[in-house]
Amino acid sequence: MKDMSIIQEYMVCSVNAKGKIPSFSIEKAVCLVAAGIMELQLEGCISADANKTDIISTLPADRQYLKPLYDFIDQKKPVKINKIVEAYHFSLTDKRLHELMESVGASLASLGLAEEKEAGLTGNKRCYVPATDATRSVVEKMRAELLEEGEITEETAALAVLLEKGRCLKQYFSQFEQKEIKEKIKKMANSPNGKLVKDMVDHIEIMLAIISSSAGSASV
């Protein structure tokens, strides 16, 4: 099985049987964008903190599936985190989110890890259904690292954070296993070597807080 990046792994475990993230699954959409931001940061393409992101380097050739998100940040650099959340969640259409999903999905299809399908009322959009083996491979890797004795990599722990915050863990792990995974993630986030995990938790919680705050303001 070919290696996948963190956003590719998240996508194969978070989309439904039609290769989509339902519009009501706010947490799943937020975590997809958070995974993209984190990957751009790990590649040295952007700087990111609790308030804003900024472009600091060009996008590598092997990360072109992140171009929709990279271009959005580049056009408005620096861009505040709340503006990214608004663009990908509070826009009148799901255009930006769909562009990112289509780009990541196409990269998975090129690796033989997803199947392209027509989407939209007129069939003018594309969605990508992950191969069963691709999803199984990611889940088995998580199970081996997080539920068995052995080294836990930061990347696997960060992916577990994404799936936990995106409410996807329950699809693959029992309640007892979810509890154990959450405890290990928390322990790792508080360790000297858990910066990536802590950053992922912080990014997601900030983005979810922005959504919660905006929703509260709208209801007043």
C-alpha positions in Angstrom: 0.0 0.0 0.0 1.4 3.4 -1.0 2.2 5.9 1.8 -0.4 8.7 2.2 0.0 12.1 3.7 -2.0 13.2 6.8 -4.8 14.9 4.8 -5.0 11.9 2.4 -5.3 9.5 5.3 -7.9 11.7 7.0 -10.0 11.9 3.8 -10.1 8.1 3.2 -11.4 7.7 6.8 -13.8 10.6 7.0 -15.9 10.7 3.7 -19.1 8.6 3.4 -19.8 5.8 0.9 -20.4 8.4 -1.8 -17.0 10.1 -1.2 -18.6 13.1 0.4 -18.6 15.0 3.7 -22.3 15.8 4.5 -23.1 19.5 4.9 -24.2 18.9 8.5 -20.8 17.3 9.4 -19.2 20.6 10.5 -16.5 18.9 12.5 -15.4 16.7 9.6 -15.1 19.7 7.3 -13.2 21.7 9.8 -10.7 18.8 10.4 -10.1 18.4 6.7 -9.1 22.1 6.4 -7.0 21.8 9.7 -5.2 18.8 8.2 -4.4 20.8 5.1 -3.1 23.7 7.1 -1.0 21.4 9.2 0.5 19.7 6.2 1.4 23.0 4.6 3.1 24.0 7.8 5.0 20.7 8.0 6.2 21.2 4.4 7.5 24.7 5.3 5.0 26.4 2.9 3.3 28.5 5.5 3.7 29.8 9.0 0.7 29.5 11.3 -0.3 30.5 14.8 -3.5 30.9 16.7 -4.5 33.9 14.7 -3.2 33.8 11.2 -1.4 32.0 8.4 1.1 33.3 5.9 2.9 32.0 2.8 6.7 31.5 3.3 7.6 29.1 0.6 6.4 27.6 -2.7 4.3 24.5 -2.8 6.3 21.4 -3.6 5.5 19.4 -6.7 4.3 16.4 -4.7 1.9 18.4 -2.6 -0.1 20.0 -5.5 -3.3 18.5 -4.1 -3.1 21.3 -1.5 -3.1 24.0 -4.1 -6.7 25.2 -3.6 -5.9 25.9 0.1 -2.4 27.2 -0.6 -3.8 29.6 -3.3 -6.5 30.9 -1.0 -3.9 31.8 1.7 -1.5 33.2 -1.0 -4.2 35.5 -2.4 -5.0 37.0 0.9 -1.7 36.7 2.8 -1.5 36.9 5.6 -4.9 35.5 6.3 -6.6 35.2 9.7 -7.8 31.8 10.8 -11.3 33.0 11.2 -11.3 34.1 7.5 -10.3 30.6 6.5 -13.1 29.1 8.6 -15.6 31.5 7.0 -14.4 30.7 3.5 -14.6 27.0 4.0 -17.7 26.8 6.2 -19.8 29.9 6.2 -19.7 30.7 2.4 -22.9 30.6 0.5 -21.8 27.5 -1.4 -19.4 24.6 -0.6 -17.2 25.6 -3.6 -13.9 26.0 -1.7 -14.4 22.8 0.4 -15.4 20.8 -2.7 -12.3 22.1 -4.6 -10.0 21.0 -1.8 -11.7 17.6 -1.5 -11.7 17.1 -5.3 -8.0 17.9 -5.4 -7.1 15.6 -2.6 -9.4 12.9 -4.0 -7.8 13.1 -7.4 -4.4 12.6 -5.8 -5.7 9.5 -4.2 -7.1 8.2 -7.4 -3.8 8.7 -9.2 -2.3 6.4 -6.5 -5.0 3.8 -7.1 -6.5 4.5 -3.6 -9.8 6.0 -4.7 -12.3 5.7 -7.5 -13.6 8.8 -9.3 -17.4 9.3 -9.5 -19.7 11.9 -11.0 -21.4 14.2 -8.5 -23.7 17.2 -8.6 -27.2 17.5 -10.1 -25.7 17.8 -13.6 -22.7 15.5 -13.1 -20.3 18.4 -13.5 -18.5 17.7 -10.3 -16.3 14.9 -9.2 -16.1 13.0 -5.9 -13.7 10.2 -4.9 -14.7 7.0 -3.1 -11.7 5.6 -1.2 -10.7 2.0 -1.9 -11.6 -0.3 1.0 -8.0 -1.4 1.3 -6.8 2.2 1.6 -9.1 2.9 4.6 -8.3 -0.5 6.1 -4.6 0.2 5.8 -4.9 3.5 7.7 -7.1 2.0 10.5 -4.7 -1.0 10.9 -1.7 1.3 11.2 -3.5 3.4 13.9 -4.6 0.2 15.7 -1.0 -1.1 15.7 0.5 2.1 17.1 -2.2 3.3 19.4 -3.7 0.1 20.8 -0.6 -2.2 20.9 2.8 -2.0 22.4 5.2 0.0 20.3 6.3 3.4 19.2 3.6 6.0 18.5 4.6 8.4 15.7 3.4 12.0 15.9 1.8 11.7 12.5 -0.4 8.8 13.6 -1.3 10.6 16.9 -2.2 13.8 14.9 -4.4 11.8 12.6 -6.1 10.3 15.6 -6.8 13.8 16.8 -8.3 14.7 13.5 -10.6 11.7 13.4 -11.6 12.1 17.1 -12.4 15.8 16.7 -14.2 15.0 13.4 -16.3 12.3 15.2 -15.0 9.5 12.9 -13.2 7.3 15.5 -16.5 5.5 16.4 -16.8 4.1 12.9 -13.6 2.1 13.4 -13.0 1.6 17.1 -15.1 0.4 20.1 -15.9 2.7 23.0 -13.2 1.1 25.1 -10.7 1.5 22.3 -11.7 5.1 21.7 -11.2 5.9 25.4 -7.7 4.3 25.3 -6.8 6.2 22.1 -7.9 9.5 23.6 -5.9 8.9 26.8 -2.8 8.2 24.7 -3.3 11.3 22.6 -3.7 13.4 25.7 -0.5 12.0 27.2 1.4 12.5 24.0 0.2 16.1 23.5 1.5 16.9 27.0 4.9 15.3 26.3 8.1 17.2 25.1 7.9 15.3 21.8 4.2 15.9 21.2 4.4 19.4 19.6 2.7 18.3 16.4 -0.2 16.7 18.3 -0.6 19.7 20.5 -0.6 22.0 17.5 -3.2 19.9 15.8 -5.5 20.0 18.9 -5.0 23.7 19.2 -5.8 24.4 15.5 -8.9 22.4 15.5 -10.2 23.8 18.8 -9.6 27.3 17.6 -11.5 26.7 14.4 -14.4 25.0 16.1 -14.6 27.8 18.7 -14.8 30.3 15.8 -17.8 28.4 14.3 -19.5 28.1 17.7 -19.0 31.8 18.3 -20.4 32.7 14.9 -23.3 30.4 15.3 -24.1 32.0 18.7 -23.9 35.5 17.3 -26.2 34.6 14.4 -28.9 33.2 16.8 -29.0 36.4 18.9 
